[in-house]
Amino acid sequence: MSLSTKICSFCNRKIKTATGIMLVKNDGSIIYLCSAKCKKNMFKLKREPRKLKWTNKYVKGGIKLKSR
């Protein structure tokens, strides 16, 4: 039986089978989190994963905003 690995919605790392946290929102969307660290940064602290160096979504050189 093959079990698929999931990817963390915050830090973009692979989550091993039978670990991590799965949250289901009222609209039916599913959020997978690998650890309590990701959960705290996403919901309690409301941080942007592109600004944190320890995530795989980090953007080197900062986030550029499109000018009009």
mmCIF file as gemmi writes it, N, C-alpha and C atoms, coordinates in Angstrom:
data_model
loop_
_atom_site.group_PDB
_atom_site.id
_atom_site.type_symbol
_atom_site.label_atom_id
_atom_site.label_alt_id
_atom_site.label_comp_id
_atom_site.label_asym_id
_atom_site.label_entity_id
_atom_site.label_seq_id
_atom_site.pdbx_PDB_ins_code
_atom_site.Cartn_x
_atom_site.Cartn_y
_atom_site.Cartn_z
_atom_site.occupancy
_atom_site.B_iso_or_equiv
_atom_site.pdbx_formal_charge
_atom_site.auth_seq_id
_atom_site.auth_asym_id
_atom_site.pdbx_PDB_model_num
ATOM 1 N N . MET Axp A 1 ? 0.845 -1.171 0 1 0 ? 1 A 1
ATOM 2 C CA . MET Axp A 1 ? 0 0 0 1 0 ? 1 A 1
ATOM 3 C C . MET Axp A 1 ? 0.893 1.237 0 1 0 ? 1 A 1
ATOM 4 N N . SER Axp A 2 ? 0.684 2.119 -0.919 1 0 ? 2 A 1
ATOM 5 C CA . SER Axp A 2 ? 1.498 3.315 -1.06 1 0 ? 2 A 1
ATOM 6 C C . SER Axp A 2 ? 0.801 4.51 -0.4 1 0 ? 2 A 1
ATOM 7 N N . LEU Axp A 3 ? 1.527 5.162 0.494 1 0 ? 3 A 1
ATOM 8 C CA . LEU Axp A 3 ? 0.989 6.354 1.153 1 0 ? 3 A 1
ATOM 9 C C . LEU Axp A 3 ? 1.74 7.563 0.631 1 0 ? 3 A 1
ATOM 10 N N . SER Axp A 4 ? 1.004 8.608 0.282 1 0 ? 4 A 1
ATOM 11 C CA . SER Axp A 4 ? 1.646 9.793 -0.275 1 0 ? 4 A 1
ATOM 12 C C . SER Axp A 4 ? 2.102 10.725 0.844 1 0 ? 4 A 1
ATOM 13 N N . THR Axp A 5 ? 3.194 11.433 0.588 1 0 ? 5 A 1
ATOM 14 C CA . THR Axp A 5 ? 3.659 12.423 1.545 1 0 ? 5 A 1
ATOM 15 C C . THR Axp A 5 ? 2.988 13.749 1.226 1 0 ? 5 A 1
ATOM 16 N N . LYS Axp A 6 ? 2.764 14.534 2.245 1 0 ? 6 A 1
ATOM 17 C CA . LYS Axp A 6 ? 2.137 15.842 2.095 1 0 ? 6 A 1
ATOM 18 C C . LYS Axp A 6 ? 3.197 16.92 2.204 1 0 ? 6 A 1
ATOM 19 N N . ILE Axp A 7 ? 2.855 18.139 1.812 1 0 ? 7 A 1
ATOM 20 C CA . ILE Axp A 7 ? 3.77 19.275 1.885 1 0 ? 7 A 1
ATOM 21 C C . ILE Axp A 7 ? 3.169 20.312 2.822 1 0 ? 7 A 1
ATOM 22 N N . CYS Axp A 8 ? 3.998 20.842 3.72 1 0 ? 8 A 1
ATOM 23 C CA . CYS Axp A 8 ? 3.556 21.842 4.696 1 0 ? 8 A 1
ATOM 24 C C . CYS Axp A 8 ? 3.093 23.105 3.968 1 0 ? 8 A 1
ATOM 25 N N . SER Axp A 9 ? 1.956 23.63 4.382 1 0 ? 9 A 1
ATOM 26 C CA . SER Axp A 9 ? 1.404 24.831 3.756 1 0 ? 9 A 1
ATOM 27 C C . SER Axp A 9 ? 2.176 26.092 4.122 1 0 ? 9 A 1
ATOM 28 N N . PHE Axp A 10 ? 2.953 26.051 5.204 1 0 ? 10 A 1
ATOM 29 C CA . PHE Axp A 10 ? 3.701 27.231 5.631 1 0 ? 10 A 1
ATOM 30 C C . PHE Axp A 10 ? 5.145 27.204 5.132 1 0 ? 10 A 1
ATOM 31 N N . CYS Axp A 11 ? 5.89 26.16 5.472 1 0 ? 11 A 1
ATOM 32 C CA . CYS Axp A 11 ? 7.326 26.161 5.159 1 0 ? 11 A 1
ATOM 33 C C . CYS Axp A 11 ? 7.674 25.379 3.899 1 0 ? 11 A 1
ATOM 34 N N . ASN Axp A 12 ? 6.724 24.671 3.32 1 0 ? 12 A 1
ATOM 35 C CA . ASN Axp A 12 ? 6.906 23.954 2.056 1 0 ? 12 A 1
ATOM 36 C C . ASN Axp A 12 ? 7.818 22.736 2.179 1 0 ? 12 A 1
ATOM 37 N N . ARG Axp A 13 ? 7.949 22.155 3.368 1 0 ? 13 A 1
ATOM 38 C CA . ARG Axp A 13 ? 8.74 20.94 3.566 1 0 ? 13 A 1
ATOM 39 C C . ARG Axp A 13 ? 7.842 19.72 3.49 1 0 ? 13 A 1
ATOM 40 N N . LYS Axp A 14 ? 8.438 18.565 3.205 1 0 ? 14 A 1
ATOM 41 C CA . LYS Axp A 14 ? 7.684 17.321 3.146 1 0 ? 14 A 1
ATOM 42 C C . LYS Axp A 14 ? 7.322 16.867 4.556 1 0 ? 14 A 1
ATOM 43 N N . ILE Axp A 15 ? 6.121 16.322 4.687 1 0 ? 15 A 1
ATOM 44 C CA . ILE Axp A 15 ? 5.638 15.804 5.965 1 0 ? 15 A 1
ATOM 45 C C . ILE Axp A 15 ? 5.573 14.288 5.845 1 0 ? 15 A 1
ATOM 46 N N . LYS Axp A 16 ? 6.198 13.591 6.788 1 0 ? 16 A 1
ATOM 47 C CA . LYS Axp A 16 ? 6.159 12.141 6.784 1 0 ? 16 A 1
ATOM 48 C C . LYS Axp A 16 ? 4.75 11.664 7.108 1 0 ? 16 A 1
ATOM 49 N N . THR Axp A 17 ? 4.444 10.446 6.686 1 0 ? 17 A 1
ATOM 50 C CA . THR Axp A 17 ? 3.135 9.856 6.921 1 0 ? 17 A 1
ATOM 51 C C . THR Axp A 17 ? 2.899 9.692 8.417 1 0 ? 17 A 1
ATOM 52 N N . ALA Axp A 18 ? 1.712 9.965 8.861 1 0 ? 18 A 1
ATOM 53 C CA . ALA Axp A 18 ? 1.262 9.833 10.252 1 0 ? 18 A 1
ATOM 54 C C . ALA Axp A 18 ? 1.91 10.851 11.18 1 0 ? 18 A 1
ATOM 55 N N . THR Axp A 19 ? 2.404 11.962 10.65 1 0 ? 19 A 1
ATOM 56 C CA . THR Axp A 19 ? 2.936 13.035 11.485 1 0 ? 19 A 1
ATOM 57 C C . THR Axp A 19 ? 2.326 14.349 11.029 1 0 ? 19 A 1
ATOM 58 N N . GLY Axp A 20 ? 2.546 15.392 11.787 1 0 ? 20 A 1
ATOM 59 C CA . GLY Axp A 20 ? 2.063 16.716 11.407 1 0 ? 20 A 1
ATOM 60 C C . GLY Axp A 20 ? 0.631 16.97 11.824 1 0 ? 20 A 1
ATOM 61 N N . ILE Axp A 21 ? 0.108 18.097 11.361 1 0 ? 21 A 1
ATOM 62 C CA . ILE Axp A 21 ? -1.229 18.555 11.716 1 0 ? 21 A 1
ATOM 63 C C . ILE Axp A 21 ? -2.007 18.842 10.437 1 0 ? 21 A 1
ATOM 64 N N . MET Axp A 22 ? -3.248 18.363 10.387 1 0 ? 22 A 1
ATOM 65 C CA . MET Axp A 22 ? -4.116 18.647 9.25 1 0 ? 22 A 1
ATOM 66 C C . MET Axp A 22 ? -5.296 19.46 9.758 1 0 ? 22 A 1
ATOM 67 N N . LEU Axp A 23 ? -5.491 20.662 9.208 1 0 ? 23 A 1
ATOM 68 C CA . LEU Axp A 23 ? -6.602 21.52 9.585 1 0 ? 23 A 1
ATOM 69 C C . LEU Axp A 23 ? -7.56 21.645 8.406 1 0 ? 23 A 1
ATOM 70 N N . VAL Axp A 24 ? -8.843 21.519 8.685 1 0 ? 24 A 1
ATOM 71 C CA . VAL Axp A 24 ? -9.864 21.669 7.641 1 0 ? 24 A 1
ATOM 72 C C . VAL Axp A 24 ? -10.675 22.913 7.963 1 0 ? 24 A 1
ATOM 73 N N . LYS Axp A 25 ? -10.701 23.868 7.041 1 0 ? 25 A 1
ATOM 74 C CA . LYS Axp A 25 ? -11.454 25.101 7.233 1 0 ? 25 A 1
ATOM 75 C C . LYS Axp A 25 ? -12.935 24.875 6.93 1 0 ? 25 A 1
ATOM 76 N N . ASN Axp A 26 ? -13.754 25.844 7.292 1 0 ? 26 A 1
ATOM 77 C CA . ASN Axp A 26 ? -15.195 25.743 7.058 1 0 ? 26 A 1
ATOM 78 C C . ASN Axp A 26 ? -15.544 25.709 5.576 1 0 ? 26 A 1
ATOM 79 N N . ASP Axp A 27 ? -14.694 26.31 4.737 1 0 ? 27 A 1
ATOM 80 C CA . ASP Axp A 27 ? -14.97 26.308 3.295 1 0 ? 27 A 1
ATOM 81 C C . ASP Axp A 27 ? -14.495 25.025 2.617 1 0 ? 27 A 1
ATOM 82 N N . GLY Axp A 28 ? -13.906 24.094 3.377 1 0 ? 28 A 1
ATOM 83 C CA . GLY Axp A 28 ? -13.5 22.805 2.828 1 0 ? 28 A 1
ATOM 84 C C . GLY Axp A 28 ? -12.043 22.726 2.43 1 0 ? 28 A 1
ATOM 85 N N . SER Axp A 29 ? -11.297 23.819 2.51 1 0 ? 29 A 1
ATOM 86 C CA . SER Axp A 29 ? -9.881 23.774 2.156 1 0 ? 29 A 1
ATOM 87 C C . SER Axp A 29 ? -9.088 23.114 3.285 1 0 ? 29 A 1
ATOM 88 N N . ILE Axp A 30 ? -8.029 22.4 2.906 1 0 ? 30 A 1
ATOM 89 C CA . ILE Axp A 30 ? -7.222 21.651 3.859 1 0 ? 30 A 1
ATOM 90 C C . ILE Axp A 30 ? -5.85 22.287 3.97 1 0 ? 30 A 1
ATOM 91 N N . ILE Axp A 31 ? -5.378 22.467 5.197 1 0 ? 31 A 1
ATOM 92 C CA . ILE Axp A 31 ? -4.06 23.027 5.466 1 0 ? 31 A 1
ATOM 93 C C . ILE Axp A 31 ? -3.251 21.969 6.204 1 0 ? 31 A 1
ATOM 94 N N . TYR Axp A 32 ? -2.08 21.628 5.662 1 0 ? 32 A 1
ATOM 95 C CA . TYR Axp A 32 ? -1.176 20.68 6.297 1 0 ? 32 A 1
ATOM 96 C C . TYR Axp A 32 ? -0.027 21.458 6.919 1 0 ? 32 A 1
ATOM 97 N N . LEU Axp A 33 ? 0.299 21.134 8.184 1 0 ? 33 A 1
ATOM 98 C CA . LEU Axp A 33 ? 1.398 21.784 8.89 1 0 ? 33 A 1
ATOM 99 C C . LEU Axp A 33 ? 2.312 20.705 9.454 1 0 ? 33 A 1
ATOM 100 N N . CYS Axp A 34 ? 3.626 20.929 9.361 1 0 ? 34 A 1
ATOM 101 C CA . CYS Axp A 34 ? 4.589 19.905 9.785 1 0 ? 34 A 1
ATOM 102 C C . CYS Axp A 34 ? 4.877 19.95 11.274 1 0 ? 34 A 1
ATOM 103 N N . SER Axp A 35 ? 4.723 21.109 11.92 1 0 ? 35 A 1
ATOM 104 C CA . SER Axp A 35 ? 5.084 21.217 13.329 1 0 ? 35 A 1
ATOM 105 C C . SER Axp A 35 ? 4.288 22.331 14.007 1 0 ? 35 A 1
ATOM 106 N N . ALA Axp A 36 ? 4.437 22.389 15.332 1 0 ? 36 A 1
ATOM 107 C CA . ALA Axp A 36 ? 3.795 23.454 16.097 1 0 ? 36 A 1
ATOM 108 C C . ALA Axp A 36 ? 4.434 24.798 15.77 1 0 ? 36 A 1
ATOM 109 N N . LYS Axp A 37 ? 5.702 24.783 15.384 1 0 ? 37 A 1
ATOM 110 C CA . LYS Axp A 37 ? 6.399 26.011 15 1 0 ? 37 A 1
ATOM 111 C C . LYS Axp A 37 ? 5.706 26.661 13.801 1 0 ? 37 A 1
ATOM 112 N N . CYS Axp A 38 ? 5.379 25.867 12.803 1 0 ? 38 A 1
ATOM 113 C CA . CYS Axp A 38 ? 4.684 26.386 11.621 1 0 ? 38 A 1
ATOM 114 C C . CYS Axp A 38 ? 3.275 26.854 11.97 1 0 ? 38 A 1
ATOM 115 N N . LYS Axp A 39 ? 2.603 26.117 12.841 1 0 ? 39 A 1
ATOM 116 C CA . LYS Axp A 39 ? 1.244 26.482 13.247 1 0 ? 39 A 1
ATOM 117 C C . LYS Axp A 39 ? 1.237 27.827 13.972 1 0 ? 39 A 1
ATOM 118 N N . LYS Axp A 40 ? 2.181 28.034 14.891 1 0 ? 40 A 1
ATOM 119 C CA . LYS Axp A 40 ? 2.26 29.289 15.633 1 0 ? 40 A 1
ATOM 120 C C . LYS Axp A 40 ? 2.579 30.458 14.718 1 0 ? 40 A 1
ATOM 121 N N . ASN Axp A 41 ? 3.54 30.264 13.796 1 0 ? 41 A 1
ATOM 122 C CA . ASN Axp A 41 ? 3.923 31.338 12.892 1 0 ? 41 A 1
ATOM 123 C C . ASN Axp A 41 ? 2.812 31.693 11.92 1 0 ? 41 A 1
ATOM 124 N N . MET Axp A 42 ? 2.004 30.722 11.53 1 0 ? 42 A 1
ATOM 125 C CA . MET Axp A 42 ? 0.949 30.963 10.551 1 0 ? 42 A 1
ATOM 126 C C . MET Axp A 42 ? -0.282 31.615 11.184 1 0 ? 42 A 1
ATOM 127 N N . PHE Axp A 43 ? -0.747 31.097 12.304 1 0 ? 43 A 1
ATOM 128 C CA . PHE Axp A 43 ? -2.01 31.563 12.865 1 0 ? 43 A 1
ATOM 129 C C . PHE Axp A 43 ? -1.848 32.568 14.002 1 0 ? 43 A 1
ATOM 130 N N . LYS Axp A 44 ? -0.988 32.279 14.971 1 0 ? 44 A 1
ATOM 131 C CA . LYS Axp A 44 ? -0.864 33.146 16.128 1 0 ? 44 A 1
ATOM 132 C C . LYS Axp A 44 ? -0.059 34.409 15.811 1 0 ? 44 A 1
ATOM 133 N N . LEU Axp A 45 ? 1.078 34.251 15.146 1 0 ? 45 A 1
ATOM 134 C CA . LEU Axp A 45 ? 1.949 35.385 14.858 1 0 ? 45 A 1
ATOM 135 C C . LEU Axp A 45 ? 1.673 36.024 13.493 1 0 ? 45 A 1
ATOM 136 N N . LYS Axp A 46 ? 0.932 35.326 12.633 1 0 ? 46 A 1
ATOM 137 C CA . LYS Axp A 46 ? 0.538 35.806 11.298 1 0 ? 46 A 1
ATOM 138 C C . LYS Axp A 46 ? 1.724 36.306 10.483 1 0 ? 46 A 1
ATOM 139 N N . ARG Axp A 47 ? 2.737 35.464 10.385 1 0 ? 47 A 1
ATOM 140 C CA . ARG Axp A 47 ? 3.949 35.832 9.652 1 0 ? 47 A 1
ATOM 141 C C . ARG Axp A 47 ? 3.887 35.379 8.202 1 0 ? 47 A 1
ATOM 142 N N . GLU Axp A 48 ? 4.665 36.044 7.376 1 0 ? 48 A 1
ATOM 143 C CA . GLU Axp A 48 ? 4.776 35.752 5.955 1 0 ? 48 A 1
ATOM 144 C C . GLU Axp A 48 ? 5.936 34.763 5.761 1 0 ? 48 A 1
ATOM 145 N N . PRO Axp A 49 ? 5.688 33.56 5.22 1 0 ? 49 A 1
ATOM 146 C CA . PRO Axp A 49 ? 6.769 32.579 5.084 1 0 ? 49 A 1
ATOM 147 C C . PRO Axp A 49 ? 7.867 33.009 4.111 1 0 ? 49 A 1
ATOM 148 N N . ARG Axp A 50 ? 7.563 33.935 3.201 1 0 ? 50 A 1
ATOM 149 C CA . ARG Axp A 50 ? 8.582 34.388 2.247 1 0 ? 50 A 1
ATOM 150 C C . ARG Axp A 50 ? 9.624 35.29 2.901 1 0 ? 50 A 1
ATOM 151 N N . LYS Axp A 51 ? 9.35 35.778 4.117 1 0 ? 51 A 1
ATOM 152 C CA . LYS Axp A 51 ? 10.282 36.662 4.815 1 0 ? 51 A 1
ATOM 153 C C . LYS Axp A 51 ? 11.153 35.933 5.842 1 0 ? 51 A 1
ATOM 154 N N . LEU Axp A 52 ? 10.902 34.637 6.073 1 0 ? 52 A 1
ATOM 155 C CA . LEU Axp A 52 ? 11.63 33.876 7.083 1 0 ? 52 A 1
ATOM 156 C C . LEU Axp A 52 ? 12.66 32.965 6.422 1 0 ? 52 A 1
ATOM 157 N N . LYS Axp A 53 ? 13.917 33.075 6.848 1 0 ? 53 A 1
ATOM 158 C CA . LYS Axp A 53 ? 15.005 32.339 6.208 1 0 ? 53 A 1
ATOM 159 C C . LYS Axp A 53 ? 14.918 30.83 6.403 1 0 ? 53 A 1
ATOM 160 N N . TRP Axp A 54 ? 14.297 30.348 7.46 1 0 ? 54 A 1
ATOM 161 C CA . TRP Axp A 54 ? 14.262 28.917 7.717 1 0 ? 54 A 1
ATOM 162 C C . TRP Axp A 54 ? 13.218 28.176 6.88 1 0 ? 54 A 1
ATOM 163 N N . THR Axp A 55 ? 12.357 28.888 6.163 1 0 ? 55 A 1
ATOM 164 C CA . THR Axp A 55 ? 11.366 28.229 5.312 1 0 ? 55 A 1
ATOM 165 C C . THR Axp A 55 ? 11.921 28.028 3.907 1 0 ? 55 A 1
ATOM 166 N N . ASN Axp A 56 ? 11.327 27.091 3.189 1 0 ? 56 A 1
ATOM 167 C CA . ASN Axp A 56 ? 11.718 26.854 1.802 1 0 ? 56 A 1
ATOM 168 C C . ASN Axp A 56 ? 11.058 27.847 0.844 1 0 ? 56 A 1
ATOM 169 N N . LYS Axp A 57 ? 10.132 28.64 1.333 1 0 ? 57 A 1
ATOM 170 C CA . LYS Axp A 57 ? 9.469 29.662 0.525 1 0 ? 57 A 1
ATOM 171 C C . LYS Axp A 57 ? 10.17 31.009 0.595 1 0 ? 57 A 1
ATOM 172 N N . TYR Axp A 58 ? 11.314 31.061 1.297 1 0 ? 58 A 1
ATOM 173 C CA . TYR Axp A 58 ? 12.056 32.311 1.49 1 0 ? 58 A 1
ATOM 174 C C . TYR Axp A 58 ? 12.496 32.885 0.146 1 0 ? 58 A 1
ATOM 175 N N . VAL Axp A 59 ? 12.36 34.208 -0.007 1 0 ? 59 A 1
ATOM 176 C CA . VAL Axp A 59 ? 12.77 34.911 -1.219 1 0 ? 59 A 1
ATOM 177 C C . VAL Axp A 59 ? 13.997 35.745 -0.878 1 0 ? 59 A 1
ATOM 178 N N . LYS Axp A 60 ? 15.145 35.374 -1.467 1 0 ? 60 A 1
ATOM 179 C CA . LYS Axp A 60 ? 16.379 36.099 -1.187 1 0 ? 60 A 1
ATOM 180 C C . LYS Axp A 60 ? 16.322 37.479 -1.843 1 0 ? 60 A 1
ATOM 181 N N . GLY Axp A 61 ? 16.745 38.478 -1.127 1 0 ? 61 A 1
ATOM 182 C CA . GLY Axp A 61 ? 16.737 39.835 -1.657 1 0 ? 61 A 1
ATOM 183 C C . GLY Axp A 61 ? 15.457 40.584 -1.345 1 0 ? 61 A 1
ATOM 184 N N . GLY Axp A 62 ? 14.562 39.98 -0.618 1 0 ? 62 A 1
ATOM 185 C CA . GLY Axp A 62 ? 13.327 40.658 -0.225 1 0 ? 62 A 1
ATOM 186 C C . GLY Axp A 62 ? 12.201 40.468 -1.219 1 0 ? 62 A 1
ATOM 187 N N . ILE Axp A 63 ? 11.052 40.872 -0.826 1 0 ? 63 A 1
ATOM 188 C CA . ILE Axp A 63 ? 9.866 40.749 -1.645 1 0 ? 63 A 1
ATOM 189 C C . ILE Axp A 63 ? 9.691 42.044 -2.44 1 0 ? 63 A 1
ATOM 190 N N . LYS Axp A 64 ? 9.618 41.911 -3.735 1 0 ? 64 A 1
ATOM 191 C CA . LYS Axp A 64 ? 9.451 43.084 -4.607 1 0 ? 64 A 1
ATOM 192 C C . LYS Axp A 64 ? 7.971 43.312 -4.877 1 0 ? 64 A 1
ATOM 193 N N . LEU Axp A 65 ? 7.538 44.538 -4.73 1 0 ? 65 A 1
ATOM 194 C CA . LEU Axp A 65 ? 6.174 44.908 -5.053 1 0 ? 65 A 1
ATOM 195 C C . LEU Axp A 65 ? 6.125 45.48 -6.463 1 0 ? 65 A 1
ATOM 196 N N . LYS Axp A 66 ? 5.113 45.107 -7.211 1 0 ? 66 A 1
ATOM 197 C CA . LYS Axp A 66 ? 4.975 45.615 -8.562 1 0 ? 66 A 1
ATOM 198 C C . LYS Axp A 66 ? 4.52 47.068 -8.523 1 0 ? 66 A 1
ATOM 199 N N . SER Axp A 67 ? 5.201 47.913 -9.257 1 0 ? 67 A 1
ATOM 200 C CA . SER Axp A 67 ? 4.794 49.309 -9.321 1 0 ? 67 A 1
ATOM 201 C C . SER Axp A 67 ? 3.786 49.511 -10.444 1 0 ? 67 A 1
ATOM 202 N N . ARG Axp A 68 ? 2.983 50.508 -10.325 1 0 ? 68 A 1
ATOM 203 C CA . ARG Axp A 68 ? 1.921 50.735 -11.321 1 0 ? 68 A 1
ATOM 204 C C . ARG Axp A 68 ? 2.434 51.429 -12.529 1 0 ? 68 A 1
